[in-house]
Amino acid sequence: MDSKKKIAIVTGANGGIGSEITKGLLKNDFHVVMACRNTENGKKVKEQILAELPGTQLEVMAIDLSDLDSVKKFAQEFKSKLQYLNLLINNAGVLFNSPRRNKDNVEMQFATNHLGHFLLTSLLIDLMPDSPNSRVVSLSSLAHKKSEIWFDDINCEKQTKWDVPYGQSKLACLLFGDELQRRLETAGKKIISVSAHPGGTDSGLFDHMPKILMTIMRYTFVPIFLHSTESAAKPILKAALDADVRGGEYYGPTGLQEMKGAPGIATRTDYSQREDVASKLWDLSEKMTSTNFRISTNSPSNERQL
């Protein structure tokens, strides 16, 4: 591999928004690692992308973000193959309409959408050159506006609405992005943590809904209110690539209700900006992942400027 090539990881890159983010990064001369739970599907998508963008550098690596052991294994394999990382896009996400738990008995959406990415970032951030071009992009959602972090009910067992766990998980992603930026600044780092949401799009999240509801959503709601996965990827690519992006910013579509439209600064709830909540979530996330997420101030890898 070209030693000057920029390297990016996109989680959940084997479809939907993730594959569009991947293509956008390849067009900007990145070597992209597609971090996928379903590697067989990931390899098929890889071949489709390479047929569209021949000559680009793309590879598939296995990760199940709901499984902390899988996250650790991915990080070890990445470090053994590649020496640095310029861009981490924490894109992968799941949405369920009924309760599910991972093998550690943690609510599956919180485990996958937030905890897995929290651990992954902690394991890889010291590989990032200390530059504003090095970025961690956390994907939130409009659903964050409907939730809070249920610290006394993190598995949402007492919540009555089916979409509360998803909203909590995506709120956690946004709070994490902000808290990471504050801690990077405290450590004197130039690395940027920024958040984004795709607006409304049928990116595969509807697949776990009851069939009749999924059909209604896809053939009535989607054409009117949502935009394509290609358009949905634009706020994330802006957050990842634009030179004028500042740490802690939050991007999304700027059209009606932020469902679609040109990418720009997104709106967010007052609760999502509470530093006390973000700090408490960070501590809980460390405990739930059995990790000590500290940002190094003198890692030799951070001296590399790309």
Secondary structure by P-SEA (a helix, b strand, c coil): ccccbbbbbbcccccaaaaaaaaaaaaaccccccccccaaaaaaaaaaaaaaccccccbbbbbccccaaaaaaaaaaaaacccccccccccccccccbbbbcccccccccccccaaaaaaaaaccccccccccbbbbbbbccccccccccccccccccccccaaaaaaaaaaaaaaaaaaaaaaaaacccbbbbbbbcccccccccccccaaaaaaaaccccccccccccccaaaaaaaaccccccccbbbcccccccccccccbbbbccccccaaaaaaaaaaaaaaaccccccccccccccccc
